[in-house]
Amino acid sequence: MMVQKTKPMAVGGIGMVCTANYNARKFGIRAAMPGFIGRKLCPELVFVKPDFQKYTKASQATRAIFRDFDPDFEAGSLDEAYLDITAYCEQHGMTGLCHIRVLCSTPVSGYCCIIALVHS
């Protein structure tokens, strides 16, 4: 199903919203919200069925890359992980920010990674 990017969309259904795009969030639609409430907040909301097989495949691909940078990374969920890149950066003579740029530009079959850097 091809839907315009400007439409409010949510992954899930009437029972539960798994996630929502920014256009849907403008109406107050959030993850873990019952879908019928999302529909009341935004009658034009488009529901997209979850595809956990696709999510798992994407997660495995990104985790393979993460292991290169931190073999002991911690996965928070299918789409969330925590890495300590200190040792990798030291071994390769890189600063953390320099390495973040390299990680962001690594092609992973069209997947996009959003990275937050925490300095302790």
Secondary structure, DSSP 8 states (H G I E B T S, - for coil): ----TTS-EEEE-SS-EEEE-HHHHTTT--TTS-HHHHHHH-TT-EEE---HHHHHHHHHHHHHHHHHH-TT-EEEETTEEE---HHHHHHTT--HHHHHHHHHTS--TT----------
